[in-house]
Amino acid sequence: MTPKPADLPLRYQTPDAWAAQALRDPLALLNDHAYLERKAAGNALELLNRWPEPNPPEYWVEKMTAIARDEVDHLATVTRMLARRGGKLTRQHRNPYANDLRSLVRNGAGPLELMDRLMVSALIEARSCERFEVLSRVADDAELVRLYSELWASENGHYRIFIDLARKVLHDDDAAVEARWDQMLDAEARLIQNQPPGPRMHSAPAANG
């Protein structure tokens, strides 16, 4: 499947200049990407235990474990490519974008906290999917084009799963979910533009290009 701008709700569009800058150091970009896939897998498994009642419904377990499997598969793919190209995972990794998004979570608010966590996951998935599309279009390395095209196809729509689950947590209170989602989308658009530049999946483009 050839990537095309997905029907994403994001309110900031990543410019091609970001991809051109990030691709100047493909090993650093792959290293960052691998850590993000690992974190995404761990996040899905951590959310598995956050259903507000002792026995989570079957659909909750199925969705979370399916996402975790996808992310582990992607981690293996990216890590293999990194190693094949002579790189290796660094010992430490920071993701200021994800940390900034998590600051939006209303900790201790019961179901509202879980809804916020699901929305943060949805935002990260949507932004990652958008970045895969930009990278697949801007990269001039055939192997990287194929990687990002395949990841776009695999992850396109993951964010919708998290939003659907947020509705389940709030017992299909669509008005409350949509109102909070609107706030989170505005916040994400501000946060992604304020990230430091560099070869990372969730960086901002350098002002000087």
Legacy VTK file of the C-alpha trace (Angstrom):
# vtk DataFile Version 3.0
C-alpha trace
ASCII
DATASET POLYDATA
POINTS 209 float
0.000 0.000 0.000
1.405 3.397 -1.003
1.266 5.866 1.889
-0.881 8.922 1.451
-1.795 11.605 3.974
-4.012 9.668 6.334
-7.366 10.880 7.548
-5.808 12.005 10.800
-7.293 14.548 13.207
-3.935 16.218 13.942
-3.940 20.019 13.995
-0.332 20.563 13.003
1.000 19.202 9.725
4.634 18.090 9.740
6.572 19.858 6.975
8.774 17.904 4.589
11.729 19.886 5.972
11.430 17.926 9.222
11.960 14.605 7.423
14.870 15.952 5.390
16.578 17.047 8.608
15.815 13.852 10.551
17.083 11.644 7.718
20.514 13.269 7.806
21.319 10.866 10.653
19.359 7.694 9.829
21.036 5.576 12.511
20.060 8.007 15.256
16.539 8.133 13.835
16.300 4.327 13.789
17.648 4.143 17.338
15.003 6.587 18.547
12.328 4.749 16.571
13.243 1.392 18.108
12.870 2.783 21.609
9.481 4.229 20.716
8.267 0.845 19.475
9.468 -0.788 22.679
7.710 1.853 24.760
4.520 1.465 22.736
4.475 -2.288 23.362
5.046 -1.766 27.078
2.367 0.908 27.207
-0.257 -1.409 25.701
0.593 -4.119 28.221
0.523 -1.614 31.071
-2.910 -0.373 29.969
-4.096 -3.974 29.936
-4.120 -3.844 33.752
-5.816 -0.458 34.043
-9.408 -1.451 33.342
-11.302 0.100 36.287
-12.923 -3.184 37.331
-11.229 -6.457 38.399
-12.153 -8.405 35.263
-11.515 -6.502 32.020
-13.866 -7.317 29.137
-12.646 -9.571 26.364
-12.457 -6.775 23.796
-10.111 -4.789 26.085
-7.721 -7.716 26.418
-7.840 -8.509 22.698
-7.171 -4.921 21.580
-4.313 -4.279 23.998
-2.532 -7.556 23.335
-2.958 -7.127 19.568
-1.366 -3.677 19.683
1.458 -4.989 21.873
2.148 -7.752 19.339
2.214 -5.256 16.480
4.627 -2.984 18.311
6.964 -5.867 19.208
7.020 -6.918 15.555
7.887 -3.366 14.553
10.577 -3.216 17.239
12.195 -6.332 15.793
12.064 -4.912 12.259
13.598 -1.575 13.204
16.237 -3.099 15.478
17.325 -5.535 12.768
17.697 -2.712 10.281
19.649 -0.632 12.783
22.063 -3.511 13.424
22.385 -4.330 9.734
23.439 -0.756 9.073
26.105 -0.813 11.775
24.197 0.927 14.547
23.105 -0.223 17.966
20.632 0.798 20.613
21.983 3.372 23.012
21.832 2.682 26.726
19.707 5.705 27.484
16.795 7.313 25.703
14.616 10.338 26.327
11.292 11.200 24.750
10.354 14.748 25.801
7.323 14.724 23.496
5.738 11.742 25.239
6.638 13.176 28.643
4.964 16.466 27.736
1.824 14.643 26.603
1.691 12.635 29.819
1.636 15.875 31.788
-1.903 16.315 30.417
-3.150 13.194 32.213
-5.435 13.896 35.158
-3.802 11.539 37.631
-6.028 10.173 40.372
-9.244 10.997 38.512
-10.408 7.400 38.095
-11.989 6.696 34.687
-11.033 10.187 33.516
-7.371 9.385 34.134
-7.674 6.211 32.070
-9.435 8.106 29.297
-6.589 10.639 29.250
-3.992 7.874 29.088
-5.795 6.311 26.150
-5.933 9.669 24.402
-2.218 10.263 24.933
-1.608 6.860 23.345
-3.906 7.818 20.471
-2.027 11.081 19.909
1.352 9.345 19.830
0.060 6.750 17.371
-1.510 9.373 15.113
1.600 11.552 15.086
3.858 8.563 14.437
1.652 7.471 11.542
1.788 10.958 10.058
5.581 10.989 10.365
5.887 7.595 8.645
4.018 9.035 5.663
6.300 12.081 5.472
9.450 9.981 5.840
8.347 7.480 3.186
7.788 10.345 0.759
10.966 12.322 1.476
13.533 9.524 1.955
15.731 8.706 -1.037
16.911 5.400 0.470
14.802 2.555 -0.970
15.071 0.429 2.174
13.896 3.277 4.399
11.078 4.117 1.994
9.888 0.515 2.217
10.215 0.470 6.023
8.190 3.600 6.594
5.620 2.668 3.959
5.029 -0.698 5.605
4.839 0.811 9.094
2.375 3.415 7.890
0.146 0.690 6.488
0.376 -1.344 9.694
-0.191 1.470 12.176
-2.667 3.591 10.253
-5.796 3.468 12.381
-4.183 2.393 15.670
-5.146 5.723 17.184
-8.826 4.980 16.503
-8.619 1.867 18.666
-7.519 3.920 21.663
-10.289 6.485 21.108
-12.890 3.736 20.796
-11.646 2.245 24.056
-11.847 5.677 25.715
-15.528 5.725 24.811
-15.959 2.332 26.441
-14.289 3.552 29.633
-16.767 6.438 29.806
-19.700 4.151 28.945
-20.160 5.682 25.477
-20.439 9.250 26.778
-19.527 10.630 23.350
-19.937 14.280 24.344
-17.401 14.003 27.170
-14.966 12.036 25.027
-15.172 14.464 22.099
-14.753 17.501 24.347
-11.631 16.095 25.965
-10.258 14.864 22.623
-10.664 18.364 21.212
-8.596 19.754 24.116
-5.929 17.103 23.712
-5.591 17.706 19.970
-5.026 21.421 20.557
-2.439 20.664 23.233
-0.594 18.158 21.033
-0.331 20.682 18.195
1.391 23.126 20.551
3.646 20.537 22.150
4.993 18.966 18.940
6.027 22.374 17.601
7.932 23.145 20.806
10.095 20.003 20.742
13.852 20.368 20.231
15.038 19.545 16.706
17.068 16.450 15.910
16.941 12.949 14.386
13.964 11.764 16.436
10.505 10.643 15.407
8.818 13.313 17.496
11.177 16.255 17.124
10.371 19.620 15.583
12.146 20.924 12.485
15.079 23.227 13.064
14.214 26.860 12.495
17.169 27.345 10.142
16.373 24.245 8.088
LINES 1 210
209 0 1 2 3 4 5 6 7 8 9 10 11 12 13 14 15 16 17 18 19 20 21 22 23 24 25 26 27 28 29 30 31 32 33 34 35 36 37 38 39 40 41 42 43 44 45 46 47 48 49 50 51 52 53 54 55 56 57 58 59 60 61 62 63 64 65 66 67 68 69 70 71 72 73 74 75 76 77 78 79 80 81 82 83 84 85 86 87 88 89 90 91 92 93 94 95 96 97 98 99 100 101 102 103 104 105 106 107 108 109 110 111 112 113 114 115 116 117 118 119 120 121 122 123 124 125 126 127 128 129 130 131 132 133 134 135 136 137 138 139 140 141 142 143 144 145 146 147 148 149 150 151 152 153 154 155 156 157 158 159 160 161 162 163 164 165 166 167 168 169 170 171 172 173 174 175 176 177 178 179 180 181 182 183 184 185 186 187 188 189 190 191 192 193 194 195 196 197 198 199 200 201 202 203 204 205 206 207 208
